[in-house]
Amino acid sequence: MTTPNELRLLPWSGPDDKACYLSTDDPDGYMSRLADNIESVQLGTAAALLEAVSEPLDDEDADPTELRRLGHDLTRALKDVLRVAVSRGHLLAAGGPHRI
């Protein structure tokens, strides 16, 4: 069993948007791999949004509703990326796997 400072912050939230943590001695276990895969999808989504947002932001005639939707999507993606960064920072501090 891992110690409290070695808990892995998972890339999803629980009820009431509370953080979820994984306690395991197996970094290659099912839940660890699932979390790795979800983090990868979240980072890919953020990268795709960054590519998609530049054109509408440069367009002076862009639809305000579309810009608002992009703003919401970017906010969600940024929250996901920050959660991944915190989780990986904890893994690095605990001497965990160095995956990118």
C-alpha positions in Angstrom: 0.0 0.0 0.0 1.3 3.5 -0.8 1.7 6.2 1.8 -0.6 9.3 1.7 2.1 11.4 0.0 2.4 8.8 -2.8 -1.3 8.7 -3.7 -1.9 9.4 -7.4 -4.2 12.2 -8.3 -6.5 10.7 -11.0 -7.5 12.6 -14.1 -11.2 12.7 -13.2 -13.3 14.1 -10.4 -15.6 12.4 -8.0 -19.0 13.6 -6.7 -19.2 17.3 -6.1 -16.0 17.7 -8.3 -13.8 16.4 -5.5 -10.4 15.0 -6.4 -10.0 11.2 -6.7 -6.8 9.4 -5.8 -5.3 6.0 -6.5 -3.4 4.0 -3.9 -1.4 1.2 -5.5 2.0 -0.4 -5.5 1.6 -1.3 -9.2 2.2 1.6 -11.6 1.3 -0.8 -14.5 -2.0 -2.0 -13.0 -5.3 -1.5 -14.7 -6.3 1.7 -12.9 -2.8 3.2 -13.4 -2.9 2.4 -17.2 -6.5 3.7 -17.4 -5.4 7.0 -15.8 -2.4 7.2 -18.1 -4.7 6.7 -21.1 -7.2 9.3 -20.0 -4.4 11.8 -19.3 -3.1 11.2 -22.8 -6.6 11.9 -24.3 -6.9 15.0 -22.2 -3.6 16.4 -23.3 -4.4 15.6 -26.9 -7.7 17.4 -26.6 -6.0 20.4 -25.2 -3.5 20.5 -28.1 -6.3 20.1 -30.7 -8.2 23.0 -29.1 -5.2 25.2 -29.1 -4.8 24.6 -32.9 -8.6 25.1 -33.5 -8.9 28.3 -31.5 -6.3 30.5 -33.3 -8.3 31.1 -36.4 -11.6 32.2 -34.7 -9.7 34.4 -32.3 -8.0 36.2 -35.2 -11.3 36.6 -37.0 -12.9 40.0 -36.2 -16.3 38.8 -37.4 -16.2 35.5 -35.4 -19.5 34.5 -33.9 -19.6 35.5 -30.2 -21.5 32.3 -29.3 -18.7 30.2 -31.0 -16.0 32.2 -29.1 -17.8 31.6 -25.8 -18.1 27.9 -26.5 -14.4 27.8 -27.4 -13.6 29.7 -24.1 -15.6 27.1 -22.1 -13.8 24.2 -23.9 -10.4 25.8 -23.3 -11.2 26.3 -19.7 -12.2 22.7 -19.2 -9.0 21.6 -21.1 -6.8 23.8 -19.0 -8.3 22.3 -15.8 -7.6 18.8 -17.2 -4.0 19.8 -18.1 -3.4 21.3 -14.7 -4.7 18.2 -13.0 -2.3 16.1 -15.1 0.6 18.4 -14.3 -0.2 18.2 -10.5 -0.5 14.4 -10.7 2.7 14.0 -12.6 4.5 16.4 -10.4 3.5 14.3 -7.4 4.6 11.2 -9.2 8.0 12.7 -9.9 8.4 13.9 -6.3 7.5 10.4 -5.0 10.0 8.8 -7.5 7.2 7.3 -9.6 7.3 6.5 -13.2 8.5 9.2 -15.6 6.0 9.0 -18.3 5.1 11.7 -20.8 
